[in-house]
Amino acid sequence: MRLKLQRLHSAPPWKAFAARVLSVLLALAVTALMMAMAGIDPIDLAAQVLSATFGSSFGLEDLGLLFSPLLFTGLAVAVGLRIGAWNIGAEGQFNIGALCAAGIALFVPGPDWALLPAMIAAGALGGALWILVPTLARAYADVSELITTLLLNFVALLLVYYVATGPWLDPSGRALATTARLPVRLPEVWGIVHWGLPIALGLAVVLAVIFSVTRWGYEVRMAGSNAGSARYAGMPVRRHLIAVMLLSGALAGLGGVMEVAGTVGRLQGGISNNYGYLGIMVAVLARAAPLGVIASAFLMAVILNGGIVMQTQGLTTNTVLAMTGLILLFAAIGDELAHYRLRRLEGRN
């Protein structure tokens, strides 16, 4: 009897899930080992992180404020991955969504009940328009969206910095490098946690249903797995690609709306706080599954919230970045290994 290593075309769901869990555990183990070598007790630090995050309403509220934008950007990237498109520009779309929402709140008069829907619509539209050029370039000229969406991140970031420190600068002079406080805010649902969180959770459920049970969702999945076969079957692959990428940009833009109108309350440079880039990791860990994004975004929120405790122990934010990088590295390795199995070969030598 001999054993042969065989690569499967697709990994079984249970193996893929196990690989994700194991990748997180290995990353945490390596981080704990490095901390122990630096003279820091990892068990005591982990206990402090858990206590600070889950042991008080203040910690849970902070966790909710981190959870919400990670859900939006994670969903944005995951939606694109369903059709095989990598939206690396969620960071820029997030910023543009915040910019458009702030513009409506600051310069359009009206009651709160009218301004809030207008801000949400403007932010979603802004995020969709920001990905429009990369979308058309991919759909009609086969230009990689990896480069175009990434480069537009820097344009969006600089644009927000410009308006927040220039034409939209707070005229009262009480704040630097930021606009005046928005006259309209998202209402809170618990403590300082606003409606952005339940909206994001609801969108994750809706998207999961759409991609699982609708014809459009089935065709998008088919186009993502084998575009040639989808075209042969008569599916409008290009049209689906455009729709999915615009939806991806709109979701990231919505995240910016919720951040500026719910968490921060004013437009300022760096409002995205790297949520767009972290959304890539959230989507990869979730294997582009909308419901999986909920779990991976929650894990990432816990890690980011724990970073505050780590800084009190003399550790820098680079520790959190290293931890997230290790998770992504081990996830990539585990995802590849999940495609292999040992096959038993019987016969004469």
C-alpha positions in Angstrom: 0.0 0.0 0.0 1.3 3.4 -1.0 0.1 6.9 -0.3 0.0 9.7 -2.8 -0.6 13.4 -2.3 -3.4 14.5 -4.6 -4.6 18.1 -5.2 -8.3 18.6 -5.4 -10.0 21.2 -7.7 -11.8 22.7 -4.7 -11.3 22.3 -1.0 -14.1 20.6 1.1 -16.0 23.3 3.1 -15.1 21.6 6.4 -11.4 21.6 5.6 -11.5 25.2 4.4 -13.2 26.2 7.7 -10.7 24.2 9.7 -7.8 25.9 7.9 -9.2 29.3 8.7 -9.5 28.5 12.4 -6.1 26.9 12.5 -4.5 29.9 10.8 -5.9 32.3 13.4 -4.7 30.0 16.3 -1.2 29.6 14.8 -0.9 33.4 14.3 -1.9 34.0 17.9 0.5 31.3 19.1 3.4 32.8 17.2 2.6 36.3 18.5 2.4 34.9 22.0 5.8 33.3 21.6 7.4 36.5 20.4 5.9 38.4 23.3 7.2 35.8 25.8 10.7 36.1 24.2 10.4 39.9 24.7 9.7 39.4 28.4 5.9 40.0 28.3 3.5 37.5 29.8 1.2 36.6 26.9 -1.4 34.9 29.1 -1.7 37.9 31.4 -1.9 40.3 28.4 -4.6 38.1 26.7 -6.6 38.2 30.0 -6.3 42.0 30.1 -7.4 42.3 26.4 -10.5 40.1 27.0 -11.4 41.9 30.2 -11.0 45.4 28.6 -13.1 44.3 25.6 -15.8 42.2 27.1 -15.7 43.1 30.7 -17.4 46.5 30.5 -20.0 48.3 28.5 -17.3 50.8 27.5 -15.2 48.1 25.9 -18.2 46.5 24.2 -19.2 49.9 22.8 -15.7 50.5 21.4 -15.9 47.0 19.9 -19.2 47.8 18.2 -17.7 51.0 16.7 -14.8 49.0 15.2 -17.1 46.2 14.1 -19.3 48.3 11.9 -16.8 49.8 9.4 -15.0 46.4 9.1 -18.3 44.8 8.1 -18.9 47.4 5.4 -15.4 47.1 3.9 -15.3 43.4 4.3 -18.6 43.0 2.5 -17.3 45.3 -0.2 -14.3 43.2 -0.9 -16.2 39.9 -0.5 -18.8 41.0 -3.1 -16.2 41.6 -5.7 -14.5 38.3 -5.0 -17.7 36.5 -5.8 -17.1 37.3 -9.4 -13.4 37.1 -9.3 -12.6 40.8 -9.0 -10.3 42.2 -6.4 -11.5 45.6 -5.1 -8.4 46.9 -3.4 -9.9 50.4 -3.4 -12.3 50.1 -0.6 -10.1 52.5 1.4 -10.7 55.2 -1.3 -14.4 54.4 -1.7 -14.8 54.6 2.1 -13.2 58.1 2.1 -15.3 59.3 -0.9 -18.5 58.0 0.8 -17.6 60.0 3.9 -16.8 63.1 1.8 -20.1 63.0 -0.1 -22.1 62.5 3.1 -20.3 65.3 4.9 -21.0 67.6 1.9 -24.7 67.0 2.0 -24.8 67.5 5.8 -22.7 70.7 5.7 -24.1 72.5 2.7 -27.6 71.2 2.0 -30.3 72.6 4.3 -33.1 70.4 5.5 -34.6 68.4 8.3 -32.8 65.4 9.8 -35.3 63.0 8.4 -34.6 64.1 4.9 -30.8 64.7 5.2 -29.9 61.3 6.6 -31.3 59.4 3.6 -29.7 61.9 1.3 -26.4 61.4 3.0 -26.7 57.6 2.7 -27.6 57.8 -1.0 -24.8 60.3 -1.7 -22.2 58.2 0.1 -23.3 55.0 -1.7 -23.3 56.8 -5.1 -20.0 58.3 -4.4 -18.4 55.0 -3.6 -19.9 53.4 -6.8 -18.7 56.3 -9.0 -15.2 56.1 -7.5 -14.9 52.5 -8.7 -16.6 53.2 -12.1 -13.5 53.8 -14.1 -11.6 50.7 -12.8 -14.9 48.8 -13.5 -15.2 49.9 -17.1 -11.5 49.4 -17.7 -11.7 45.8 -16.4 -14.9 45.1 -18.3 -14.1 46.5 -21.7 -10.2 46.6 -21.8 -9.3 43.8 -19.4 -7.2 46.2 -17.3 -6.4 44.7 -13.9 -8.6 46.3 -11.2 -5.9 45.5 -8.6 -3.8 48.5 -9.8 -6.5 51.0 -10.7 -8.5 50.6 -7.5 -5.3 50.7 -5.4 -4.0 53.9 -7.0 -7.4 55.7 -6.6 -7.0 55.2 -2.8 -4.3 57.8 -2.6 -6.3 60.3 -4.7 -9.3 59.9 -2.4 -7.2 60.2 0.7 -5.6 63.4 -0.5 -8.9 64.8 -1.6 -10.4 64.4 1.9 -7.3 65.9 3.4 -7.6 68.9 1.0 -11.2 69.8 1.7 -10.9 69.1 5.5 -7.9 71.5 5.8 -8.9 73.9 3.1 -12.3 74.9 1.7 -14.3 72.9 4.3 -12.1 73.8 7.4 -14.1 74.4 10.5 -14.7 78.2 10.4 -14.9 78.5 14.2 -11.2 77.7 14.5 -11.8 75.4 17.4 -10.6 72.3 15.5 -7.6 71.9 13.1 -7.6 69.8 9.9 -11.2 69.0 10.2 -14.6 70.3 9.1 -17.2 71.7 11.5 -19.3 69.1 13.4 -22.1 67.8 11.2 -25.5 69.1 12.1 -27.1 65.7 11.7 -26.0 62.4 13.2 -27.0 58.8 13.0 -29.1 57.9 16.1 -27.6 55.5 18.6 -29.0 52.0 19.3 -27.0 51.2 22.4 -24.6 53.6 24.2 -22.4 55.2 21.6 -23.0 52.4 19.1 -25.1 53.8 16.2 -27.4 52.4 13.6 -24.4 51.6 11.3 -23.8 48.3 13.0 -27.3 46.8 12.6 -27.5 48.1 9.0 -24.2 46.4 8.2 -25.4 43.1 9.8 -28.7 43.3 7.9 -26.8 43.9 4.6 -24.7 40.8 5.3 -27.7 38.6 5.7 -29.4 40.1 2.6 -26.3 39.6 0.5 -26.0 36.0 1.7 -29.6 35.3 0.7 -29.1 37.0 -2.7 -26.0 35.0 -3.6 -27.4 31.8 -2.3 -31.0 31.6 -3.6 -31.4 34.0 -6.5 -30.7 33.5 -10.2 -28.5 36.6 -10.3 -26.4 35.3 -7.4 -26.0 31.9 -9.1 -24.9 33.5 -12.3 -22.4 35.8 -10.5 -20.9 32.7 -8.8 -20.7 30.9 -12.1 -19.0 33.9 -13.8 -16.6 34.1 -10.9 -15.6 30.4 -11.0 -15.5 30.0 -14.8 -16.2 33.0 -16.9 -15.8 31.1 -20.2 -18.4 28.5 -19.3 -20.7 31.2 -18.1 -20.5 33.0 -21.4 -21.0 29.8 -23.3 -24.2 29.2 -21.2 -25.5 32.6 -22.3 -24.9 34.5 -19.0 -24.1 38.2 -19.3 -20.7 38.1 -17.6 -19.7 41.6 -18.4 -23.0 43.1 -17.2 -22.7 41.1 -14.0 -19.1 42.2 -13.5 -20.1 45.9 -13.8 -23.1 45.5 -11.4 -21.0 43.6 -8.8 -18.1 46.0 -8.8 -20.4 49.0 -8.5 -22.2 47.3 -5.6 -18.8 46.7 -4.0 -17.9 50.4 -4.3 -21.3 51.4 -2.9 -20.9 49.2 0.1 -17.5 50.7 1.0 -19.0 54.2 0.4 -21.8 53.3 2.9 -19.2 52.4 5.4 -17.7 55.9 5.1 -21.2 57.4 5.6 -21.7 55.5 8.8 -18.3 56.5 10.1 -18.6 60.2 9.4 -22.3 60.5 10.4 -22.2 58.1 13.3 -18.8 57.6 14.9 -16.7 60.7 14.1 -19.4 63.4 13.5 -17.1 65.4 11.2 -14.9 64.9 8.1 -11.2 64.7 8.8 -8.1 63.4 7.2 -7.5 59.7 8.0 -11.1 59.0 8.8 -10.9 55.6 7.2 -8.3 54.4 9.7 -7.2 51.7 7.2 -10.6 50.0 7.4 -10.5 49.6 3.6 -7.2 47.6 3.7 -8.3 45.6 6.7 -11.5 44.8 4.8 -9.4 42.8 2.4 -8.2 40.5 5.2 -11.8 40.2 6.6 -13.0 39.1 3.1 -10.2 36.6 2.6 -10.7 35.0 6.0 -14.4 34.8 5.3 -13.7 33.1 1.9 -15.9 35.9 0.4 -19.0 34.5 2.2 -21.2 37.4 3.5 -22.1 35.6 6.7 -18.5 34.6 7.1 -17.6 38.3 7.0 -19.6 38.8 10.2 -17.3 36.4 12.1 -14.0 37.6 10.5 -14.9 41.2 11.0 -15.7 40.6 14.7 -12.4 38.8 15.1 -10.6 41.7 13.5 -12.5 44.2 15.7 -11.4 42.3 18.8 -7.8 42.4 17.7 -7.9 46.1 17.0 -9.6 46.8 20.3 -7.0 44.7 22.0 -4.3 46.9 20.4 -5.3 49.7 22.8 -4.5 47.5 25.8 -1.3 46.4 24.1 -0.1 50.0 23.8 -0.6 50.4 27.6 1.9 47.6 28.0 4.6 49.3 25.9 3.7 47.6 22.7 3.2 49.6 19.5 0.5 49.4 16.9 3.0 47.4 14.8 2.2 44.5 17.0 -1.3 44.5 15.8 -0.2 44.8 12.2 2.2 41.9 12.6 -0.6 39.8 14.1 -3.0 40.5 11.3 -0.2 39.9 8.7 0.5 36.5 10.3 -3.2 35.6 10.2 -3.3 36.4 6.5 -0.1 34.5 5.8 -1.2 31.4 7.6 -4.7 31.6 6.0 -3.1 31.6 2.6 -0.9 28.6 3.4 -3.9 26.8 5.0 -6.1 27.5 2.1 -3.6 25.9 -0.3 -3.0 22.9 2.0 -6.8 22.3 2.3 -6.8 21.4 -1.4 -4.7 18.4 -0.9 -5.5 14.9 0.4 -3.6 11.6 0.9 -4.8 9.0 -1.6 -4.3 5.4 -0.9 -2.8 3.4 -3.8 -3.1 -0.4 -3.7 -1.3 -2.8 -6.0 1.9 -4.7 -6.6 5.2 -3.0 -6.4 
